[in-house]
Amino acid sequence: MMKMFRTDIAKQVSAGSSPPTLVSDCVSRAIRAEYWINLDKEARAQFFKTKKEEKAVVKQLQPR
């Protein structure tokens, strides 16, 4: 049943003390997992964007 999900989502769906037994449980868990995975990706992208912008500002402020 887990083969229908991306690997990163399948890991999240099957994790825990009780694996899902119904397709509806799998889908619910997959939706939640995808939400958190995407949220994490967005946060990481924002972090690196901010770091890149900070580095550019520091570089501009350095005397030549």
C-alpha positions in Angstrom: 0.0 0.0 0.0 2.9 2.4 0.7 4.2 2.1 -2.9 1.6 4.7 -4.0 3.4 7.4 -2.0 6.7 9.2 -2.5 9.4 7.7 -0.3 9.6 10.6 2.1 5.9 10.5 2.6 5.7 6.7 2.9 8.2 6.8 5.7 6.1 9.3 7.6 2.9 7.4 6.9 4.2 4.1 8.1 6.0 5.6 11.1 4.6 5.4 14.6 3.5 2.7 17.1 0.5 1.6 14.9 0.8 1.4 11.2 -2.3 2.4 9.2 -4.7 -0.4 8.3 -7.2 1.4 6.1 -6.5 3.3 2.9 -8.3 6.3 4.4 -5.8 6.3 7.3 -3.0 6.2 4.8 -4.3 9.1 2.8 -5.0 11.1 6.0 -1.5 10.5 7.2 0.0 11.2 3.8 -1.8 14.6 3.6 -0.5 15.5 7.0 3.0 14.3 6.2 3.1 16.2 2.9 1.9 19.4 4.7 4.8 19.2 7.2 7.4 18.2 4.6 6.4 21.2 2.5 6.3 23.5 5.5 9.8 22.4 6.4 11.0 22.9 2.8 9.6 26.4 2.7 11.2 27.2 6.1 14.6 25.9 4.9 14.3 27.9 1.6 13.5 31.0 3.5 16.4 30.4 5.9 18.9 30.1 3.1 17.4 33.1 1.2 17.8 35.2 4.3 21.4 34.0 4.8 22.3 34.8 1.2 20.8 38.3 1.5 22.7 38.9 4.7 25.9 37.8 3.1 25.3 40.1 0.2 24.7 43.1 2.5 27.9 42.3 4.5 29.8 42.1 1.3 28.5 45.5 0.2 29.5 47.1 3.5 33.0 45.8 3.4 35.6 48.4 2.2 37.2 47.7 -1.1 
